[in-house]
């Protein structure tokens, strides 16, 4: 299923999201803040959360566009990761950036995560 982004790859559920933000590691790949955590069960797929804050973008159209751009950039570059992770991409800048900037940030983040050895907290 290369270059697809089905429902099972979307991070949902308050418990898993809370666990990711509590136990995960974070870094910045401007204009994104990336939070990640390896998954112990290798049978599960990588799950991703994309987020654009209402405090920075008042109109839903702007937030939806940014989320769509982040999902598309991840979908096209998801093969960089070999091990399963929980990922969160949080948009931090006050202005909207074009797709190439967002794709470059996501690619940079995925390469950084892929080069670090996956260590689980279990």
N, CA, C and O atoms as a Tinker XYZ file with bonds, in Angstrom:
   488  protein
     1  N      0.823000   -1.190000    0.000000    73     2
     2  CA     0.000000    0.000000    0.000000    64     1     3
     3  C      0.873000    1.263000    0.000000    63     2     4     5
     4  O      0.673000    2.139000    0.842000    81     3
     5  N      1.816000    1.374000   -0.907000    73     3     6
     6  CA     2.693000    2.529000   -0.919000    64     5     7
     7  C      1.942000    3.801000   -1.294000    63     6     8     9
     8  O      0.986000    3.770000   -2.069000    81     7
     9  N      2.386000    4.908000   -0.737000    73     7    10
    10  CA     1.824000    6.226000   -1.014000    64     9    11
    11  C      0.322000    6.311000   -0.771000    63    10    12    13
    12  O     -0.405000    6.933000   -1.546000    81    11
    13  N     -0.136000    5.689000    0.299000    73    11    14
    14  CA    -1.534000    5.843000    0.679000    64    13    15
    15  C     -1.569000    6.300000    2.134000    63    14    16    17
    16  O     -0.569000    6.204000    2.845000    81    15
    17  N     -2.703000    6.789000    2.567000    73    15    18
    18  CA    -2.847000    7.271000    3.934000    64    17    19
    19  C     -4.221000    6.845000    4.448000    63    18    20    21
    20  O     -5.119000    7.674000    4.592000    81    19
    21  N     -4.384000    5.533000    4.729000    73    19    22
    22  CA    -5.683000    5.043000    5.170000    64    21    23
    23  C     -5.983000    5.425000    6.618000    63    22    24    25
    24  O     -5.124000    5.959000    7.320000    81    23
    25  N     -7.183000    5.150000    7.045000    73    23    26
    26  CA    -7.652000    5.475000    8.390000    64    25    27
    27  C     -6.757000    4.879000    9.474000    63    26    28    29
    28  O     -6.525000    5.525000   10.496000    81    27
    29  N     -6.251000    3.666000    9.274000    73    27    30
    30  CA    -5.436000    3.016000   10.294000    64    29    31
    31  C     -4.115000    3.740000   10.537000    63    30    32    33
    32  O     -3.462000    3.493000   11.551000    81    31
    33  N     -3.709000    4.626000    9.630000    73    31    34
    34  CA    -2.472000    5.385000    9.805000    64    33    35
    35  C     -2.704000    6.734000   10.473000    63    34    36    37
    36  O     -1.755000    7.490000   10.680000    81    35
    37  N     -3.942000    7.044000   10.809000    73    35    38
    38  CA    -4.244000    8.306000   11.464000    64    37    39
    39  C     -4.284000    8.080000   12.972000    63    38    40    41
    40  O     -4.934000    7.152000   13.454000    81    39
    41  N     -3.596000    8.923000   13.699000    73    39    42
    42  CA    -3.543000    8.797000   15.147000    64    41    43
    43  C     -4.792000    9.420000   15.743000    63    42    44    45
    44  O     -5.025000   10.620000   15.601000    81    43
    45  N     -5.595000    8.601000   16.411000    73    43    46
    46  CA    -6.822000    9.052000   17.054000    64    45    47
    47  C     -6.838000    8.500000   18.469000    63    46    48    49
    48  O     -6.065000    7.603000   18.805000    81    47
    49  N     -7.697000    9.027000   19.271000    73    47    50
    50  CA    -7.851000    8.524000   20.633000    64    49    51
    51  C     -7.048000    9.339000   21.624000    63    50    52    53
    52  O     -5.838000    9.511000   21.475000    81    51
    53  N     -7.732000    9.835000   22.631000    73    51    54
    54  CA    -7.085000   10.715000   23.606000    64    53    55
    55  C     -5.968000   10.019000   24.364000    63    54    56    57
    56  O     -4.966000   10.656000   24.687000    81    55
    57  N     -6.107000    8.743000   24.656000    73    55    58
    58  CA    -5.089000    8.042000   25.437000    64    57    59
    59  C     -3.769000    7.932000   24.674000    63    58    60    61
    60  O     -2.703000    8.188000   25.235000    81    59
    61  N     -3.839000    7.555000   23.407000    73    59    62
    62  CA    -2.602000    7.425000   22.609000    64    61    63
    63  C     -1.965000    8.777000   22.353000    63    62    64    65
    64  O     -0.741000    8.906000   22.378000    81    63
    65  N     -2.793000    9.789000   22.107000    73    63    66
    66  CA    -2.259000   11.127000   21.879000    64    65    67
    67  C     -1.603000   11.655000   23.154000    63    66    68    69
    68  O     -0.516000   12.229000   23.101000    81    67
    69  N     -2.257000   11.463000   24.292000    73    67    70
    70  CA    -1.691000   11.901000   25.573000    64    69    71
    71  C     -0.383000   11.163000   25.858000    63    70    72    73
    72  O      0.579000   11.765000   26.334000    81    71
    73  N     -0.347000    9.872000   25.571000    73    71    74
    74  CA     0.870000    9.089000   25.774000    64    73    75
    75  C      1.999000    9.621000   24.892000    63    74    76    77
    76  O      3.139000    9.737000   25.342000    81    75
    77  N      1.684000    9.941000   23.643000    73    75    78
    78  CA     2.695000   10.468000   22.731000    64    77    79
    79  C      3.279000   11.763000   23.259000    63    78    80    81
    80  O      4.499000   11.922000   23.291000    81    79
    81  N      2.423000   12.698000   23.675000    73    79    82
    82  CA     2.922000   13.987000   24.141000    64    81    83
    83  C      3.613000   13.889000   25.497000    63    82    84    85
    84  O      4.464000   14.717000   25.818000    81    83
    85  N      3.254000   12.884000   26.293000    73    83    86
    86  CA     3.881000   12.722000   27.606000    64    85    87
    87  C      5.241000   12.036000   27.503000    63    86    88    89
    88  O      6.212000   12.484000   28.113000    81    87
    89  N      5.313000   10.947000   26.731000    73    87    90
    90  CA     6.516000   10.122000   26.689000    64    89    91
    91  C      7.376000   10.332000   25.448000    63    90    92    93
    92  O      8.524000    9.887000   25.416000    81    91
    93  N      6.849000   10.995000   24.437000    73    91    94
    94  CA     7.574000   11.125000   23.179000    64    93    95
    95  C      8.676000   12.166000   23.229000    63    94    96    97
    96  O      8.724000   13.015000   24.120000    81    95
    97  N      9.556000   12.075000   22.249000    73    95    98
    98  CA    10.629000   13.056000   22.089000    64    97    99
    99  C     10.167000   14.078000   21.074000    63    98   100   101
   100  O      9.349000   13.773000   20.205000    81    99
   101  N     10.690000   15.300000   21.178000    73    99   102
   102  CA    10.293000   16.345000   20.234000    64   101   103
   103  C     11.493000   17.132000   19.736000    63   102   104   105
   104  O     12.526000   17.240000   20.396000    81   103
   105  N     11.310000   17.665000   18.561000    73   103   106
   106  CA    12.292000   18.562000   17.969000    64   105   107
   107  C     11.570000   19.455000   16.967000    63   106   108   109
   108  O     10.397000   19.241000   16.660000    81   107
   109  N     12.277000   20.444000   16.468000    73   107   110
   110  CA    11.680000   21.392000   15.536000    64   109   111
   111  C     12.323000   21.238000   14.164000    63   110   112   113
   112  O     13.547000   21.190000   14.035000    81   111
   113  N     11.485000   21.161000   13.154000    73   111   114
   114  CA    11.894000   21.237000   11.753000    64   113   115
   115  C     11.031000   22.356000   11.180000    63   114   116   117
   116  O      9.936000   22.108000   10.677000    81   115
   117  N     11.523000   23.569000   11.259000    73   115   118
   118  CA    10.706000   24.746000   10.991000    64   117   119
   119  C      9.980000   24.641000    9.669000    63   118   120   121
   120  O     10.609000   24.290000    8.671000    81   119
   121  N      8.715000   24.919000    9.607000    73   119   122
   122  CA     7.779000   25.511000   10.559000    64   121   123
   123  C      6.996000   24.489000   11.380000    63   122   124   125
   124  O      5.892000   24.788000   11.836000    81   123
   125  N      7.539000   23.299000   11.574000    73   123   126
   126  CA     6.820000   22.238000   12.292000    64   125   127
   127  C      7.526000   21.874000   13.589000    63   126   128   129
   128  O      8.753000   21.922000   13.677000    81   127
   129  N      6.742000   21.512000   14.590000    73   127   130
   130  CA     7.268000   20.859000   15.782000    64   129   131
   131  C      6.858000   19.392000   15.657000    63   130   132   133
   132  O      5.681000   19.078000   15.473000    81   131
   133  N      7.827000   18.518000   15.757000    73   131   134
   134  CA     7.589000   17.095000   15.561000    64   133   135
   135  C      7.737000   16.381000   16.902000    63   134   136   137
   136  O      8.737000   16.550000   17.599000    81   135
   137  N      6.737000   15.590000   17.252000    73   135   138
   138  CA     6.791000   14.744000   18.433000    64   137   139
   139  C      6.682000   13.308000   17.937000    63   138   140   141
   140  O      5.828000   12.995000   17.108000    81   139
   141  N      7.553000   12.435000   18.449000    73   139   142
   142  CA     7.546000   11.058000   17.969000    64   141   143
   143  C      7.846000   10.090000   19.100000    63   142   144   145
   144  O      8.475000   10.439000   20.099000    81   143
   145  N      7.382000    8.874000   18.913000    73   143   146
   146  CA     7.620000    7.819000   19.879000    64   145   147
   147  C      7.557000    6.486000   19.135000    63   146   148   149
   148  O      6.594000    6.243000   18.408000    81   147
   149  N      8.558000    5.616000   19.297000    73   147   150
   150  CA     8.501000    4.306000   18.640000    64   149   151
   151  C      7.387000    3.443000   19.229000    63   150   152   153
   152  O      7.042000    3.565000   20.405000    81   151
   153  N      6.838000    2.581000   18.402000    73   151   154
   154  CA     5.813000    1.632000   18.843000    64   153   155
   155  C      6.499000    0.290000   19.078000    63   154   156   157
   156  O      7.271000   -0.177000   18.240000    81   155
   157  N      6.214000   -0.321000   20.215000    73   155   158
   158  CA     6.843000   -1.603000   20.556000    64   157   159
   159  C      6.359000   -2.723000   19.636000    63   158   160   161
   160  O      7.151000   -3.574000   19.231000    81   159
   161  N      5.074000   -2.732000   19.302000    73   159   162
   162  CA     4.497000   -3.778000   18.455000    64   161   163
   163  C      4.787000   -3.459000   16.990000    63   162   164   165
   164  O      4.248000   -2.498000   16.442000    81   163
   165  N      5.632000   -4.260000   16.363000    73   163   166
   166  CA     6.016000   -3.984000   14.977000    64   165   167
   167  C      4.924000   -4.338000   13.974000    63   166   168   169
   168  O      5.068000   -4.052000   12.786000    81   167
   169  N      3.833000   -4.956000   14.432000    73   167   170
   170  CA     2.724000   -5.284000   13.536000    64   169   171
   171  C      1.852000   -4.070000   13.254000    63   170   172   173
   172  O      1.150000   -4.030000   12.243000    81   171
   173  N      1.891000   -3.074000   14.146000    73   171   174
   174  CA     1.080000   -1.876000   13.964000    64   173   175
   175  C      1.751000   -0.927000   12.975000    63   174   176   177
   176  O      2.979000   -0.869000   12.913000    81   175
   177  N      0.960000   -0.183000   12.201000    73   175   178
   178  CA     1.549000    0.781000   11.273000    64   177   179
   179  C      1.919000    2.076000   11.999000    63   178   180   181
   180  O      1.476000    2.319000   13.122000    81   179
   181  N      2.717000    2.884000   11.357000    73   179   182
   182  CA     3.011000    4.222000   11.872000    64   181   183
   183  C      1.719000    5.030000   11.852000    63   182   184   185
   184  O      0.979000    5.011000   10.869000    81   183
   185  N      1.456000    5.738000   12.943000    73   183   186
   186  CA     0.248000    6.556000   13.026000    64   185   187
   187  C      0.648000    8.021000   13.171000    63   186   188   189
   188  O      1.585000    8.355000   13.896000    81   187
   189  N     -0.080000    8.887000   12.469000    73   187   190
   190  CA     0.300000   10.293000   12.359000    64   189   191
   191  C     -0.856000   11.201000   12.763000    63   190   192   193
   192  O     -2.017000   10.940000   12.450000    81   191
   193  N     -0.505000   12.271000   13.466000    73   191   194
   194  CA    -1.444000   13.324000   13.832000    64   193   195
   195  C     -0.913000   14.618000   13.223000    63   194   196   197
   196  O      0.257000   14.948000   13.413000    81   195
   197  N     -1.745000   15.354000   12.500000    73   195   198
   198  CA    -1.354000   16.661000   11.966000    64   197   199
   199  C     -2.242000   17.707000   12.611000    63   198   200   201
   200  O     -3.438000   17.491000   12.803000    81   199
   201  N     -1.642000   18.851000   12.945000    73   199   202
   202  CA    -2.353000   19.827000   13.749000    64   201   203
   203  C     -1.931000   21.236000   13.353000    63   202   204   205
   204  O     -0.740000   21.531000   13.253000    81   203
   205  N     -2.912000   22.101000   13.129000    73   203   206
   206  CA    -2.694000   23.527000   12.888000    64   205   207
   207  C     -3.555000   24.272000   13.909000    63   206   208   209
   208  O     -4.770000   24.076000   13.931000    81   207
   209  N     -2.970000   25.110000   14.745000    73   207   210
   210  CA    -3.699000   25.691000   15.868000    64   209   211
   211  C     -4.693000   26.778000   15.481000    63   210   212   213
   212  O     -4.442000   27.597000   14.596000    81   211
   213  N     -5.810000   26.759000   16.162000    73   211   214
   214  CA    -6.842000   27.764000   15.955000    64   213   215
   215  C     -6.379000   29.129000   16.454000    63   214   216   217
   216  O     -6.849000   30.161000   15.975000    81   215
   217  N     -5.463000   29.133000   17.409000    73   215   218
   218  CA    -4.978000   30.411000   17.940000    64   217   219
   219  C     -4.163000   31.191000   16.906000    63   218   220   221
   220  O     -4.092000   32.418000   16.966000    81   219
   221  N     -3.551000   30.479000   15.962000    73   219   222
   222  CA    -2.769000   31.149000   14.921000    64   221   223
   223  C     -3.554000   31.354000   13.636000    63   222   224   225
   224  O     -3.331000   32.332000   12.922000    81   223
   225  N     -4.473000   30.439000   13.333000    73   223   226
   226  CA    -5.255000   30.514000   12.093000    64   225   227
   227  C     -6.729000   30.472000   12.451000    63   226   228   229
   228  O     -7.279000   29.402000   12.709000    81   227
   229  N     -7.359000   31.612000   12.466000    73   227   230
   230  CA    -8.747000   31.717000   12.920000    64   229   231
   231  C     -9.729000   31.062000   11.954000    63   230   232   233
   232  O    -10.759000   30.537000   12.378000    81   231
   233  N     -9.422000   31.089000   10.678000    73   231   234
   234  CA   -10.354000   30.533000    9.692000    64   233   235
   235  C    -10.088000   29.053000    9.484000    63   234   236   237
   236  O     -8.944000   28.630000    9.314000    81   235
   237  N    -11.155000   28.276000    9.500000    73   235   238
   238  CA   -11.035000   26.827000    9.328000    64   237   239
   239  C    -10.440000   26.480000    7.966000    63   238   240   241
   240  O     -9.765000   25.461000    7.826000    81   239
   241  N    -10.684000   27.314000    6.970000    73   239   242
   242  CA   -10.150000   27.067000    5.632000    64   241   243
   243  C     -8.622000   27.047000    5.674000    63   242   244   245
   244  O     -7.992000   26.208000    5.031000    81   243
   245  N     -8.034000   27.965000    6.426000    73   243   246
   246  CA    -6.573000   28.010000    6.540000    64   245   247
   247  C     -6.037000   26.774000    7.256000    63   246   248   249
   248  O     -5.061000   26.166000    6.816000    81   247
   249  N     -6.678000   26.411000    8.357000    73   247   250
   250  CA    -6.229000   25.235000    9.116000    64   249   251
   251  C     -6.365000   23.966000    8.292000    63   250   252   253
   252  O     -5.469000   23.123000    8.302000    81   251
   253  N     -7.469000   23.820000    7.582000    73   251   254
   254  CA    -7.686000   22.634000    6.755000    64   253   255
   255  C     -6.655000   22.533000    5.641000    63   254   256   257
   256  O     -6.165000   21.444000    5.340000    81   255
   257  N     -6.328000   23.660000    5.033000    73   255   258
   258  CA    -5.324000   23.663000    3.964000    64   257   259
   259  C     -3.959000   23.223000    4.488000    63   258   260   261
   260  O     -3.283000   22.408000    3.862000    81   259
   261  N     -3.559000   23.763000    5.634000    73   259   262
   262  CA    -2.268000   23.387000    6.209000    64   261   263
   263  C     -2.230000   21.906000    6.572000    63   262   264   265
   264  O     -1.231000   21.231000    6.324000    81   263
   265  N     -3.305000   21.405000    7.153000    73   263   266
   266  CA    -3.352000   19.987000    7.499000    64   265   267
   267  C     -3.300000   19.118000    6.241000    63   266   268   269
   268  O     -2.639000   18.080000    6.225000    81   267
   269  N     -3.991000   19.542000    5.201000    73   267   270
   270  CA    -3.988000   18.788000    3.943000    64   269   271
   271  C     -2.579000   18.760000    3.339000    63   270   272   273
   272  O     -2.142000   17.726000    2.833000    81   271
   273  N     -1.867000   19.895000    3.390000    73   271   274
   274  CA    -0.509000   19.943000    2.856000    64   273   275
   275  C      0.442000   19.050000    3.657000    63   274   276   277
   276  O      1.292000   18.369000    3.082000    81   275
   277  N      0.295000   19.055000    4.983000    73   275   278
   278  CA     1.155000   18.212000    5.823000    64   277   279
   279  C      0.876000   16.729000    5.580000    63   278   280   281
   280  O      1.809000   15.931000    5.492000    81   279
   281  N     -0.400000   16.357000    5.470000    73   279   282
   282  CA    -0.745000   14.956000    5.205000    64   281   283
   283  C     -0.201000   14.499000    3.849000    63   282   284   285
   284  O      0.315000   13.389000    3.721000    81   283
   285  N     -0.321000   15.355000    2.853000    73   283   286
   286  CA     0.162000   14.995000    1.514000    64   285   287
   287  C      1.683000   14.841000    1.516000    63   286   288   289
   288  O      2.207000   13.904000    0.913000    81   287
   289  N      2.389000   15.739000    2.179000    73   287   290
   290  CA     3.847000   15.642000    2.250000    64   289   291
   291  C      4.260000   14.364000    2.977000    63   290   292   293
   292  O      5.209000   13.696000    2.567000    81   291
   293  N      3.557000   14.021000    4.050000    73   291   294
   294  CA     3.865000   12.778000    4.759000    64   293   295
   295  C      3.553000   11.567000    3.877000    63   294   296   297
   296  O      4.351000   10.632000    3.798000    81   295
   297  N      2.412000   11.584000    3.225000    73   295   298
   298  CA     1.985000   10.450000    2.406000    64   297   299
   299  C      3.020000   10.121000    1.331000    63   298   300   301
   300  O      3.295000    8.950000    1.071000    81   299
   301  N      3.587000   11.142000    0.712000    73   299   302
   302  CA     4.548000   10.919000   -0.360000    64   301   303
   303  C      5.930000   10.521000    0.146000    63   302   304   305
   304  O      6.725000    9.965000   -0.613000    81   303
   305  N      6.234000   10.798000    1.429000    73   303   306
   306  CA     7.563000   10.528000    1.961000    64   305   307
   307  C      7.567000    9.523000    3.107000    63   306   308   309
   308  O      8.579000    9.385000    3.793000    81   307
   309  N      6.475000    8.826000    3.326000    73   307   310
   310  CA     6.376000    7.925000    4.464000    64   309   311
   311  C      7.297000    6.721000    4.369000    63   310   312   313
   312  O      7.572000    6.081000    5.383000    81   311
   313  N      7.777000    6.399000    3.187000    73   311   314
   314  CA     8.645000    5.237000    3.041000    64   313   315
   315  C     10.038000    5.458000    3.628000    63   314   316   317
   316  O     10.837000    4.522000    3.671000    81   315
   317  N     10.346000    6.672000    4.081000    73   315   318
   318  CA    11.630000    6.947000    4.726000    64   317   319
   319  C     11.735000    6.194000    6.046000    63   318   320   321
   320  O     12.811000    5.718000    6.406000    81   319
   321  N     10.623000    6.085000    6.768000    73   319   322
   322  CA    10.613000    5.383000    8.052000    64   321   323
   323  C     10.510000    3.883000    7.819000    63   322   324   325
   324  O      9.711000    3.425000    7.003000    81   323
   325  N     11.324000    3.123000    8.543000    73   323   326
   326  CA    11.278000    1.673000    8.434000    64   325   327
   327  C     10.547000    1.037000    9.617000    63   326   328   329
   328  O      9.857000    0.031000    9.450000    81   327
   329  N     10.693000    1.616000   10.806000    73   327   330
   330  CA    10.052000    1.085000   12.009000    64   329   331
   331  C      8.764000    1.865000   12.275000    63   330   332   333
   332  O      8.630000    3.004000   11.829000    81   331
   333  N      7.815000    1.261000   12.997000    73   331   334
   334  CA     6.560000    1.968000   13.294000    64   333   335
   335  C      6.734000    3.002000   14.410000    63   334   336   337
   336  O      7.441000    2.760000   15.388000    81   335
   337  N      6.086000    4.146000   14.254000    73   335   338
   338  CA     6.147000    5.243000   15.210000    64   337   339
   339  C      4.764000    5.844000   15.407000    63   338   340   341
   340  O      3.864000    5.658000   14.587000    81   339
   341  N      4.614000    6.565000   16.506000    73   339   342
   342  CA     3.524000    7.515000   16.678000    64   341   343
   343  C      4.135000    8.872000   16.383000    63   342   344   345
   344  O      5.157000    9.229000   16.970000    81   343
   345  N      3.530000    9.630000   15.487000    73   343   346
   346  CA     4.069000   10.925000   15.076000    64   345   347
   347  C      3.024000   12.010000   15.223000    63   346   348   349
   348  O      1.834000   11.772000   15.017000    81   347
   349  N      3.474000   13.209000   15.582000    73   347   350
   350  CA     2.607000   14.384000   15.581000    64   349   351
   351  C      3.358000   15.517000   14.906000    63   350   352   353
   352  O      4.484000   15.837000   15.287000    81   351
   353  N      2.740000   16.119000   13.911000    73   351   354
   354  CA     3.290000   17.290000   13.242000    64   353   355
   355  C      2.440000   18.491000   13.643000    63   354   356   357
   356  O      1.265000   18.563000   13.284000    81   355
   357  N      3.019000   19.431000   14.380000    73   355   358
   358  CA     2.316000   20.632000   14.823000    64   357   359
   359  C      2.861000   21.825000   14.052000    63   358   360   361
   360  O      4.062000   22.092000   14.074000    81   359
   361  N      1.977000   22.536000   13.377000    73   359   362
   362  CA     2.379000   23.718000   12.620000    64   361   363
   363  C      2.567000   24.870000   13.597000    63   362   364   365
   364  O      1.666000   25.146000   14.389000    81   363
   365  N      3.719000   25.554000   13.565000    73   363   366
   366  CA     4.030000   26.573000   14.573000    64   365   367
   367  C      4.065000   28.000000   14.056000    63   366   368   369
   368  O      3.869000   28.927000   14.841000    81   367
   369  N      4.301000   28.214000   12.796000    73   367   370
   370  CA     4.494000   29.571000   12.281000    64   369   371
   371  C      3.166000   30.310000   12.156000    63   370   372   373
   372  O      2.110000   29.689000   12.030000    81   371
   373  N      3.225000   31.630000   12.189000    73   371   374
   374  CA     2.013000   32.445000   12.102000    64   373   375
   375  C      1.554000   32.656000   10.665000    63   374   376   377
   376  O      0.423000   33.084000   10.432000    81   375
   377  N      2.411000   32.362000    9.711000    73   375   378
   378  CA     2.031000   32.538000    8.312000    64   377   379
   379  C      2.011000   31.190000    7.596000    63   378   380   381
   380  O      2.715000   30.256000    7.979000    81   379
   381  N      1.208000   31.110000    6.570000    73   379   382
   382  CA     1.118000   29.893000    5.779000    64   381   383
   383  C      2.309000   29.814000    4.834000    63   382   384   385
   384  O      2.643000   30.791000    4.163000    81   383
   385  N      2.942000   28.660000    4.785000    73   383   386
   386  CA     4.056000   28.443000    3.867000    64   385   387
   387  C      3.573000   27.596000    2.699000    63   386   388   389
   388  O      2.626000   26.823000    2.847000    81   387
   389  N      4.213000   27.729000    1.537000    73   387   390
   390  CA     3.815000   26.903000    0.386000    64   389   391
   391  C      4.218000   25.446000    0.591000    63   390   392   393
   392  O      5.002000   25.120000    1.482000    81   391
   393  N      3.672000   24.594000   -0.239000    73   391   394
   394  CA     3.893000   23.152000   -0.126000    64   393   395
   395  C      5.364000   22.745000   -0.118000    63   394   396   397
   396  O      5.735000   21.901000    0.697000    81   395
   397  N      6.229000   23.300000   -0.984000    73   395   398
   398  CA     7.636000   22.856000   -0.970000    64   397   399
   399  C      8.325000   23.067000    0.383000    63   398   400   401
   400  O      9.170000   22.260000    0.772000    81   399
   401  N      7.986000   24.111000    1.088000    73   399   402
   402  CA     8.587000   24.373000    2.401000    64   401   403
   403  C      8.118000   23.323000    3.406000    63   402   404   405
   404  O      8.913000   22.800000    4.187000    81   403
   405  N      6.831000   23.025000    3.378000    73   403   406
   406  CA     6.281000   22.027000    4.300000    64   405   407
   407  C      6.832000   20.643000    3.975000    63   406   408   409
   408  O      7.176000   19.885000    4.883000    81   407
   409  N      6.920000   20.309000    2.698000    73   407   410
   410  CA     7.452000   19.003000    2.315000    64   409   411
   411  C      8.912000   18.864000    2.725000    63   410   412   413
   412  O      9.327000   17.799000    3.182000    81   411
   413  N      9.686000   19.917000    2.569000    73   411   414
   414  CA    11.095000   19.880000    2.969000    64   413   415
   415  C     11.217000   19.663000    4.474000    63   414   416   417
   416  O     12.075000   18.901000    4.918000    81   415
   417  N     10.374000   20.319000    5.260000    73   415   418
   418  CA    10.408000   20.168000    6.719000    64   417   419
   419  C     10.027000   18.741000    7.126000    63   418   420   421
   420  O     10.667000   18.159000    8.002000    81   419
   421  N      8.997000   18.179000    6.503000    73   419   422
   422  CA     8.561000   16.826000    6.855000    64   421   423
   423  C      9.610000   15.798000    6.429000    63   422   424   425
   424  O      9.873000   14.846000    7.163000    81   423
   425  N     10.203000   15.979000    5.266000    73   423   426
   426  CA    11.255000   15.077000    4.818000    64   425   427
   427  C     12.451000   15.126000    5.758000    63   426   428   429
   428  O     13.013000   14.092000    6.117000    81   427
   429  N     12.832000   16.327000    6.152000    73   427   430
   430  CA    13.940000   16.502000    7.097000    64   429   431
   431  C     13.625000   15.807000    8.424000    63   430   432   433
   432  O     14.485000   15.136000    8.995000    81   431
   433  N     12.405000   15.967000    8.907000    73   431   434
   434  CA    11.998000   15.355000   10.178000    64   433   435
   435  C     12.000000   13.833000   10.080000    63   434   436   437
   436  O     12.490000   13.156000   10.984000    81   435
   437  N     11.461000   13.292000    9.000000    73   435   438
   438  CA    11.408000   11.836000    8.842000    64   437   439
   439  C     12.815000   11.239000    8.739000    63   438   440   441
   440  O     13.075000   10.164000    9.279000    81   439
   441  N     13.713000   11.931000    8.053000    73   439   442
   442  CA    15.090000   11.443000    7.951000    64   441   443
   443  C     15.772000   11.479000    9.316000    63   442   444   445
   444  O     16.536000   10.574000    9.654000    81   443
   445  N     15.502000   12.515000   10.095000    73   443   446
   446  CA    16.102000   12.606000   11.431000    64   445   447
   447  C     15.587000   11.477000   12.328000    63   446   448   449
   448  O     16.361000   10.873000   13.070000    81   447
   449  N     14.293000   11.193000   12.262000    73   447   450
   450  CA    13.715000   10.111000   13.065000    64   449   451
   451  C     14.270000    8.766000   12.602000    63   450   452   453
   452  O     14.574000    7.907000   13.429000    81   451
   453  N     14.403000    8.576000   11.297000    73   451   454
   454  CA    14.866000    7.296000   10.761000    64   453   455
   455  C     16.318000    7.004000   11.128000    63   454   456   457
   456  O     16.696000    5.839000   11.248000    81   455
   457  N     17.135000    8.035000   11.307000    73   455   458
   458  CA    18.543000    7.809000   11.622000    64   457   459
   459  C     18.762000    7.494000   13.098000    63   458   460   461
   460  O     19.812000    6.968000   13.469000    81   459
   461  N     17.781000    7.809000   13.943000    73   459   462
   462  CA    17.915000    7.503000   15.365000    64   461   463
   463  C     17.404000    6.092000   15.617000    63   462   464   465
   464  O     16.382000    5.694000   15.057000    81   463
   465  N     18.100000    5.335000   16.450000    73   463   466
   466  CA    17.636000    3.968000   16.723000    64   465   467
   467  C     16.343000    3.979000   17.516000    63   466   468   469
   468  O     16.224000    4.723000   18.489000    81   467
   469  N     15.363000    3.159000   17.113000    73   467   470
   470  CA    14.101000    3.143000   17.840000    64   469   471
   471  C     14.264000    2.463000   19.204000    63   470   472   473
   472  O     14.584000    1.276000   19.277000    81   471
   473  N     14.046000    3.209000   20.263000    73   471   474
   474  CA    14.074000    2.656000   21.619000    64   473   475
   475  C     12.706000    2.875000   22.219000    63   474   476   477
   476  O     12.197000    3.995000   22.234000    81   475
   477  N     12.110000    1.808000   22.713000    73   475   478
   478  CA    10.785000    1.922000   23.296000    64   477   479
   479  C     10.886000    2.107000   24.795000    63   478   480   481
   480  O     11.890000    1.747000   25.410000    81   479
   481  N      9.841000    2.670000   25.381000    73   479   482
   482  CA     9.810000    2.928000   26.816000    64   481   483
   483  C      9.205000    1.771000   27.582000    63   482   484   485
   484  O      9.060000    1.866000   28.801000    81   483
   485  N      8.847000    0.684000   26.921000    73   483   486
   486  CA     8.209000   -0.455000   27.586000    64   485   487
   487  C      9.200000   -1.285000   28.370000    63   486   488
   488  O      8.820000   -2.280000   28.987000    81   487
